Structure formats: structure tokens, C-alpha cells
Amino acid sequence: MLTCYYTSPQFVAKLRNSPAGPYLDGFAEELKEAGYAQLTARRCIRAAQHLLHWANGKQIPPHALRETDIVRFKRHLPRCQCRPYGHADRPSLESGARLFLGYLQRIGVVPTGCVDDNPPAPPLLKAFRQWMKAQRNTAEATLDNYGRAIRELLRTMGEDPSGFDARGLRQFVLEQSRHGGWAKAQTMVTAVRAFIRFLIAQGQCPAGLDEAILAPAHWHLSALPRYLSAEAIERIVGACDPTTPVGIRGRAIVLLLARLGLRAGDIVTLRLGDINWEQAWIRVAGKGRREHRLPLSQEIGDALAAYLTGVRPAVDTDRLFLRSRAPLRGLGSHCAVSVIVAQAMRRAGVTPATRGAAHVLRHSAATNLLRQGASLQDIAALLRHRSIETTAIYAKVDVGLLKQVAQPWPEV
């Protein structure tokens, strides 16, 4: 597979005779399948050579390489005198070395679990994640959000649940709530409550201890949803260039958010099999992994067809929307979707007065439907709200109708 990137038989033979030689053909094949450009792939292969050349000098065999060795290799690069490698373009050398170490793990040369940027999860956190998946069908992304708060709780109060008490939990929640807004505090409280309930179910904490964790103050329906006008939405859609792969993908994503009110997380989890072209619907698995079927309009269908038939790479994954750069795989998280929408907004000259660009389009879809005469029940069905009370916040944005029911202020 090295011949895909190099035309000289002599140079390919030299690569195969290097310390990294036994692994370079397979590594090159993986780079090609992941969609890396020729120049980037060559840099990664060069980094793999350099890493094993350095490791050989340190008497580190390939199977003994660990994440700490990548850190040592990074420190070596500024003063590197390895011939004929050198230390030019250090960021690409480090990233290429990490890619190569990951490849060695995937083919079984490096033991599983030795290549990990994150510290190992405490046993209680691992058990909690398994329990939440089995009992609540909780998504991985949600558990990752909970994990940050629970790690901090275990660092603060220790890993022995028998030492947890109401006073300590309330103090922890109070201290953590000072470092962010209401939404962050609420996520932290939800995570800690779920964790304490897990411990209660396992008999490691007394029943009722979860009631000691008080939610942060927040008044229902106290805020107005941030939204954009219909004209601004059309400008954002028009700002997606239909002549480029990134623009075609961006237009399909923006239309799903703005017309169907999808969440950014819904975009990430969409699969090729979720689209029924014959009956014109799309299946969405939202919060709690509840599945819903939403109508597929001609406009959205055309945008999806243009992306699927024209620009989506042919890779071994059924995720609908993929990254535009290698490695070619599904979008990483809802943050990637918000970045795509924010870029379209900047091109359109639209500046929303809030964070979370993707969610603004969801609010805008609901608000514009209400102003066109749709009922709250219809909007709740589109947004997949379980309670009409959640949708009721949009009743406050129709100022015209509110003026008709507002009572005059009494004279003094």
C-alpha cells in the first residue's frame, strides 16, 4: 500500500527496511481508507518512521510503546538530531506519531488500554455507567457529561460512599455551582442525584440521601426563547454554497434544524437507514432514545439527496453526516454541528444574541410556526416535547396576540 503514496521502488524498499517497516503498509492502507490527503499521509508515515527510530535508540520495542513515550518523543523533537529525520513541522510529527500508536493498538501490537489520553475511570464511575445503560438506556454522550461531575465528586469526597452525608453533598453542589451558569449547575445536580440513586440501589448509601441535593433556583417559563426571523433563516440557508462539498453538507444540516426543529445531537446520531425515501419521512431518536418519524419535505429531501449522491465520501460507516476532513467519520458531537451553523451565520451576517447556534434554529422553527398560526400542540409534536408545558414558553413570543389579551393598566 506504500506504493499509493510513493512512486520510487527504491524508496519504498527503504521504508520497508526501516524499524517501522513491518507496519507501514498496513498503516498506509488505514490512512488511505480514512481519507487523508497524500501530503498528510506522507507526513504521518514519516512520523511513524521517526517514532520507531527514536524508540529503537531508547531500546523501546514497538509492543512496549505507551502514551508516555509520545510525550517523551514530543520533548525530543526540538533538539532532535536523528538522521535523516530532523524536527521540522513538529505538530504534524506529534499527531502522526499518535495516529501510528493508535494503529499499533488496533492491530494488537500494543495492548488494549495503553493508548488513552484520559485518566482511567474510578470503579464506581464504571459501575454507574453500566447501570445507567442497563436501567435507563442512557446515551454515551449524556454519561460523558455526567462523568465530569462525578469524577470531581469522588475527588472531593473520596471513593468510599459510606462517607457521603447530606452536609457534604450540599457543600459540594454549592461550591461547584459557583463556577458556571444555571444550565451547568443543573447538569451537575442531575448527575450527582443520579449517582447517589445508583449508590442507594446498590445498598452503598442510605435511602433518601438523594433528596439532600437541592436544585439551583430557576423559575419556570421565566426566560424568552432566543430566535431568528424567517428572513434571517433564509439568509443562513442561502449562505451555504451549493457548489462545494462543505456547503452542500451545511445546507442539508441547516434545513433539518430550521425546518424540522432537530437538535444538534439528533444530527450527529442520524443514520443512512433513518431516511425512508418512498414514504417521505425521517426517523429521529431524540432524548431518552425515543424514536419519532418526521415528514421529509421536497426541499429537505433534495438537499439530502444532493449530499448523499454528490459529496458524501464512500466510507465504512452508516452515519449520515461525516466530517469534511480526515479521518472521514461521523461528526464528533453536537458542538461540531453548532460550529457548522455558526459559520453559515457569519457568512450570512447574522449574529444571534445567545450561544448554541444550532439550538437557535430549533427555537426559530417553533416561533415562526406559531406566528403562522400553528397550535402549541402542533409545535409540541414537531419538537417532540413530552409535555405541552415545555412548549408553552413559545406562547410568550407572539407579541401581537399578547397585545390583544393584555389588560390596560389601571389609572392611579
C-alpha positions as CSV (number, residue, x, y, z in Angstrom):
1,M,0.0,0.0,0.0
2,L,3.0,2.3,0.3
3,T,3.0,2.4,-3.5
4,C,-0.1,4.6,-3.3
5,Y,2.0,7.4,-1.9
6,Y,5.5,6.8,-3.3
7,T,6.4,6.0,-6.9
8,S,10.1,5.1,-6.3
9,P,10.6,1.4,-5.8
10,Q,13.9,2.1,-4.1
11,F,12.4,4.5,-1.6
12,V,9.5,2.1,-0.8
13,A,12.1,-0.7,-0.2
14,K,14.0,1.7,2.1
15,L,10.8,2.3,4.1
16,R,10.1,-1.4,4.4
17,N,13.6,-2.0,5.7
18,S,13.3,0.6,8.5
19,P,12.4,-0.2,12.1
20,A,8.8,0.7,11.3
21,G,8.8,-1.3,8.0
22,P,6.7,-4.3,9.1
23,Y,3.8,-1.9,10.0
24,L,4.0,0.8,7.3
25,D,1.9,-0.9,4.6
26,G,-1.0,-1.5,6.9
27,F,-0.7,2.0,8.4
28,A,-0.7,3.5,4.9
29,E,-3.8,1.5,4.0
30,E,-5.6,2.8,7.1
31,L,-4.7,6.3,6.2
32,K,-6.0,5.9,2.7
33,E,-9.3,4.4,3.9
34,A,-9.6,7.3,6.4
35,G,-9.4,9.8,3.5
36,Y,-6.1,11.5,4.3
37,A,-4.6,13.6,1.6
38,Q,-1.4,12.3,0.0
39,L,0.8,15.0,1.6
40,T,-0.7,14.4,5.1
41,A,-0.4,10.7,4.8
42,R,3.3,11.0,3.8
43,R,3.9,13.2,6.9
44,C,2.2,10.5,9.1
45,I,4.3,7.8,7.6
46,R,7.4,9.9,8.2
47,A,6.3,10.4,11.8
48,A,5.9,6.7,12.3
49,Q,9.4,6.1,10.9
50,H,10.8,8.8,13.2
51,L,9.0,7.5,16.3
52,L,10.3,3.9,15.9
53,H,13.8,5.2,15.0
54,W,13.8,7.2,18.3
55,A,12.3,4.3,20.2
56,N,14.9,1.9,18.9
57,G,17.6,4.2,20.1
58,K,16.0,4.2,23.6
59,Q,15.7,0.4,23.4
60,I,11.9,0.5,23.5
61,P,10.4,-2.3,21.3
62,P,7.2,-1.4,19.4
63,H,5.0,-3.5,21.7
64,A,6.2,-1.6,24.8
65,L,5.3,1.9,23.4
66,R,2.9,3.8,25.6
67,E,1.2,7.2,25.7
68,T,4.0,8.5,28.0
69,D,6.5,7.7,25.2
70,I,4.7,10.0,22.8
71,V,5.2,12.8,25.4
72,R,8.9,11.9,25.6
73,F,9.1,11.9,21.8
74,K,7.4,15.3,21.7
75,R,10.1,16.7,24.1
76,H,12.8,15.1,21.9
77,L,11.7,16.9,18.7
78,P,13.0,20.4,19.4
79,R,16.6,19.1,19.9
80,C,16.3,16.2,17.5
81,Q,19.5,15.2,15.7
82,C,18.2,12.0,14.3
83,R,19.5,11.5,10.7
84,P,17.8,11.9,8.3
85,Y,14.6,12.9,10.2
86,G,15.1,16.3,11.9
87,H,12.4,18.2,13.8
88,A,10.7,20.3,11.1
89,D,6.9,20.6,11.3
90,R,6.8,19.3,14.9
91,P,2.9,19.4,15.3
92,S,2.4,17.1,12.4
93,L,5.2,14.8,13.7
94,E,3.5,14.5,17.1
95,S,0.0,14.0,15.6
96,G,1.3,11.4,13.1
97,A,3.1,9.6,15.9
98,R,-0.2,9.4,17.9
99,L,-2.0,8.1,14.9
100,F,0.6,5.4,14.4
101,L,0.5,4.4,18.1
102,G,-3.3,4.1,17.8
103,Y,-2.8,1.9,14.7
104,L,-0.4,-0.4,16.6
105,Q,-3.0,-0.8,19.3
106,R,-5.8,-1.7,16.8
107,I,-3.7,-4.4,15.2
108,G,-2.7,-5.9,18.6
109,V,0.9,-4.9,18.8
110,V,0.3,-2.5,21.7
111,P,-2.0,-3.9,24.4
112,T,-5.5,-2.5,24.5
113,G,-6.0,0.3,27.0
114,C,-2.4,1.5,26.9
115,V,-3.2,4.4,24.4
116,D,-5.6,6.7,26.2
117,D,-5.4,10.5,26.7
118,N,-8.0,10.3,29.6
119,P,-7.2,9.0,33.1
120,P,-8.9,5.7,33.9
121,A,-12.4,5.9,35.3
122,P,-12.8,5.1,39.0
123,P,-14.5,1.7,39.6
124,L,-17.6,3.4,41.0
125,L,-18.0,5.5,37.9
126,K,-17.6,2.5,35.6
127,A,-20.3,0.6,37.5
128,F,-22.5,3.7,37.4
129,R,-22.2,4.0,33.6
130,Q,-23.1,0.3,33.2
131,W,-26.1,0.6,35.5
132,M,-27.4,3.7,33.7
133,K,-27.2,2.0,30.3
134,A,-29.0,-1.1,31.6
135,Q,-31.6,0.6,33.7
136,R,-32.2,3.9,31.9
137,N,-30.9,3.3,28.4
138,T,-28.8,6.5,28.8
139,A,-26.8,7.7,25.8
140,E,-23.0,7.7,25.9
141,A,-22.9,11.5,25.4
142,T,-25.1,12.0,28.5
143,L,-22.9,9.7,30.6
144,D,-19.8,11.6,29.4
145,N,-21.4,14.9,30.7
146,Y,-22.3,13.2,34.0
147,G,-18.8,11.7,34.3
148,R,-17.1,15.1,34.7
149,A,-19.2,16.0,37.7
150,I,-19.0,12.5,39.3
151,R,-15.2,12.4,38.9
152,E,-15.0,15.8,40.8
153,L,-17.4,14.4,43.4
154,L,-15.2,11.4,44.0
155,R,-12.0,13.5,44.1
156,T,-13.6,15.8,46.7
157,M,-15.5,13.4,49.0
158,G,-13.5,10.2,48.4
159,E,-14.4,6.9,46.7
160,D,-16.0,5.4,49.8
161,P,-19.8,6.0,49.6
162,S,-20.2,5.2,53.3
163,G,-18.6,8.6,54.0
164,F,-21.1,10.6,52.0
165,D,-23.6,12.7,54.0
166,A,-26.1,15.4,53.3
167,R,-24.0,18.2,54.5
168,G,-21.0,17.2,52.4
169,L,-23.1,16.8,49.3
170,R,-24.8,20.1,49.7
171,Q,-21.5,21.8,50.2
172,F,-20.1,20.2,47.1
173,V,-23.1,21.2,45.0
174,L,-22.8,24.8,46.3
175,E,-19.1,25.1,45.5
176,Q,-19.4,23.6,42.0
177,S,-22.4,25.9,41.2
178,R,-20.3,29.0,41.6
179,H,-18.2,28.1,38.5
180,G,-20.8,28.4,35.8
181,G,-24.4,29.4,34.9
182,W,-27.7,27.8,35.8
183,A,-27.6,25.2,33.0
184,K,-24.2,23.9,34.0
185,A,-25.3,23.8,37.7
186,Q,-28.5,21.9,36.8
187,T,-26.5,19.3,34.8
188,M,-24.1,18.8,37.7
189,V,-27.0,18.4,40.2
190,T,-28.8,15.9,37.8
191,A,-25.5,13.9,37.5
192,V,-24.9,13.8,41.3
193,R,-28.5,12.9,42.0
194,A,-28.4,10.0,39.5
195,F,-25.1,8.8,41.0
196,I,-26.4,8.9,44.6
197,R,-29.6,7.0,43.5
198,F,-27.4,4.4,41.9
199,L,-25.5,4.0,45.2
200,I,-28.8,3.7,47.1
201,A,-29.9,1.0,44.7
202,Q,-26.6,-0.9,45.3
203,G,-27.0,-0.5,49.1
204,Q,-24.0,1.7,49.5
205,C,-25.8,4.8,50.6
206,P,-28.8,5.3,52.9
207,A,-32.2,5.8,51.2
208,G,-33.3,9.4,50.9
209,L,-29.8,10.8,50.7
210,D,-30.5,12.0,47.1
211,E,-33.2,14.4,48.5
212,A,-30.4,16.3,50.2
213,I,-29.3,17.6,46.8
214,L,-31.3,20.8,46.1
215,A,-31.7,22.0,42.5
216,P,-30.5,25.6,41.7
217,A,-33.1,28.3,41.7
218,H,-34.8,28.7,38.4
219,W,-38.3,30.0,37.7
220,H,-40.3,28.0,35.1
221,L,-41.0,30.0,31.9
222,S,-39.1,33.0,33.2
223,A,-37.0,33.5,30.1
224,L,-37.8,34.1,26.5
225,P,-36.6,31.7,23.8
226,R,-33.9,33.2,21.5
227,Y,-34.9,33.1,17.9
228,L,-34.3,34.5,14.4
229,S,-36.7,35.9,11.9
230,A,-37.9,33.9,8.9
231,E,-35.9,36.3,6.7
232,A,-32.7,35.7,8.7
233,I,-33.2,31.9,8.4
234,E,-33.5,32.2,4.6
235,R,-30.3,34.2,4.5
236,I,-28.5,31.5,6.5
237,V,-29.8,28.8,4.2
238,G,-28.7,30.8,1.2
239,A,-25.2,31.3,2.7
240,C,-24.4,27.6,2.3
241,D,-22.5,27.4,-1.0
242,P,-24.2,24.7,-3.2
243,T,-21.1,24.3,-5.3
244,T,-18.8,23.0,-2.6
245,P,-18.9,19.8,-0.6
246,V,-18.9,21.6,2.7
247,G,-21.7,24.0,1.6
248,I,-23.9,21.1,0.4
249,R,-23.5,19.3,3.7
250,G,-24.1,22.5,5.6
251,R,-27.3,23.3,3.7
252,A,-28.7,19.9,4.5
253,I,-27.9,20.3,8.2
254,V,-29.3,23.8,8.4
255,L,-32.6,22.8,6.7
256,L,-33.1,19.9,9.1
257,L,-32.5,22.2,12.1
258,A,-34.5,25.1,10.8
259,R,-37.5,23.3,9.2
260,L,-37.9,20.2,11.4
261,G,-36.5,21.7,14.6
262,L,-34.0,18.9,15.2
263,R,-31.5,19.2,18.0
264,A,-27.8,19.2,17.2
265,G,-27.4,15.8,18.9
266,D,-30.1,14.5,16.5
267,I,-28.0,15.5,13.5
268,V,-25.0,13.6,15.0
269,T,-26.9,10.3,15.5
270,L,-28.7,10.2,12.2
271,R,-28.1,7.1,10.1
272,L,-28.5,6.3,6.4
273,G,-31.3,3.9,7.3
274,D,-33.3,6.6,9.1
275,I,-34.5,8.0,5.8
276,N,-37.5,6.5,4.1
277,W,-37.4,7.9,0.6
278,E,-40.6,6.1,-0.7
279,Q,-42.8,7.3,2.2
280,A,-41.0,10.6,2.7
281,W,-40.2,10.5,6.4
282,I,-37.1,10.6,8.5
283,R,-36.7,8.8,11.8
284,V,-35.2,10.7,14.7
285,A,-34.1,9.2,18.0
286,G,-34.1,12.1,20.5
287,K,-33.8,12.4,24.2
288,G,-34.3,9.1,26.0
289,R,-33.7,7.4,22.6
290,R,-37.4,7.8,21.9
291,E,-37.9,7.3,18.1
292,H,-40.2,9.7,16.1
293,R,-41.0,10.0,12.4
294,L,-41.0,13.4,10.9
295,P,-42.1,14.4,7.4
296,L,-39.5,14.8,4.8
297,S,-40.3,17.8,2.6
298,Q,-39.2,18.2,-1.0
299,E,-36.7,20.9,0.0
300,I,-35.0,18.8,2.7
301,G,-35.1,15.7,0.5
302,D,-33.4,17.4,-2.4
303,A,-30.7,18.8,0.0
304,L,-30.1,15.3,1.5
305,A,-30.0,13.7,-2.0
306,A,-27.5,16.3,-3.2
307,Y,-25.3,15.5,-0.2
308,L,-25.6,11.7,-0.4
309,T,-25.2,11.3,-4.2
310,G,-22.7,14.1,-4.8
311,V,-20.3,14.7,-1.9
312,R,-20.6,12.2,0.9
313,P,-17.5,10.0,0.9
314,A,-17.9,6.3,0.4
315,V,-16.7,5.1,3.8
316,D,-17.5,2.1,6.0
317,T,-20.0,3.8,8.3
318,D,-23.7,4.4,8.2
319,R,-23.6,7.7,9.9
320,L,-25.5,10.2,7.7
321,F,-23.2,13.3,8.2
322,L,-19.5,12.9,8.1
323,R,-16.5,15.1,8.8
324,S,-15.2,17.1,5.8
325,R,-11.6,16.3,6.7
326,A,-9.7,13.1,7.5
327,P,-10.3,10.9,9.4
328,L,-13.6,10.6,7.5
329,R,-16.1,9.5,10.2
330,G,-19.3,10.7,11.8
331,L,-19.4,14.2,13.4
332,G,-18.0,14.0,16.8
333,S,-20.6,15.8,18.9
334,H,-23.3,18.5,19.0
335,C,-20.5,21.1,19.2
336,A,-19.4,20.2,15.6
337,V,-23.0,20.9,14.4
338,S,-23.1,24.2,16.2
339,V,-19.7,25.2,14.5
340,I,-21.2,24.4,11.1
341,V,-24.3,26.5,11.8
342,A,-22.2,29.4,13.3
343,Q,-20.0,29.5,10.2
344,A,-23.1,29.7,8.0
345,M,-24.5,32.5,10.2
346,R,-21.3,34.5,9.9
347,R,-21.4,34.2,6.1
348,A,-25.0,35.4,6.2
349,G,-24.2,38.3,8.5
350,V,-26.5,37.0,11.2
351,T,-25.4,37.3,14.9
352,P,-27.7,35.5,17.3
353,A,-28.0,37.0,20.8
354,T,-27.1,33.7,22.5
355,R,-24.8,30.8,22.5
356,G,-25.6,27.5,20.8
357,A,-26.1,28.4,17.2
358,A,-27.8,25.1,16.3
359,H,-30.4,25.4,19.0
360,V,-31.3,28.9,17.9
361,L,-32.6,27.4,14.7
362,R,-34.8,25.0,16.7
363,H,-36.3,27.9,18.7
364,S,-36.8,29.8,15.4
365,A,-38.6,26.9,13.8
366,A,-41.1,26.8,16.7
367,T,-41.5,30.6,16.9
368,N,-42.1,31.1,13.1
369,L,-44.7,28.2,13.1
370,L,-46.6,29.9,16.0
371,R,-46.6,33.2,14.1
372,Q,-48.0,31.4,11.1
373,G,-51.0,30.2,13.2
374,A,-49.8,26.7,14.3
375,S,-51.1,25.5,17.6
376,L,-48.9,24.7,20.6
377,Q,-50.0,21.0,20.2
378,D,-48.7,21.0,16.6
379,I,-45.4,22.6,17.7
380,A,-45.0,20.2,20.6
381,A,-45.4,17.3,18.1
382,L,-42.7,18.7,15.8
383,L,-40.3,19.4,18.6
384,R,-41.1,16.0,20.2
385,H,-41.9,17.5,23.6
386,R,-43.4,15.0,26.1
387,S,-45.3,17.8,27.9
388,I,-47.2,20.7,26.4
389,E,-45.8,22.8,29.4
390,T,-42.4,22.7,27.7
391,T,-43.8,24.1,24.5
392,A,-45.8,26.8,26.4
393,I,-42.7,29.1,26.5
394,Y,-43.2,29.9,22.9
395,A,-46.6,31.4,23.7
396,K,-44.8,34.5,25.0
397,V,-43.0,35.4,21.8
398,D,-46.2,36.2,19.8
399,V,-46.4,39.9,20.9
400,G,-49.2,40.7,18.5
401,L,-51.6,38.2,20.1
402,L,-50.4,39.0,23.6
403,K,-51.4,42.7,23.0
404,Q,-54.9,41.6,22.2
405,V,-55.4,39.9,25.6
406,A,-53.4,42.3,27.7
407,Q,-55.5,44.3,30.2
408,P,-55.0,48.1,30.4
409,W,-53.0,49.3,33.4
410,P,-55.5,50.9,35.9
411,E,-55.3,54.6,36.3
412,V,-53.9,55.9,39.6
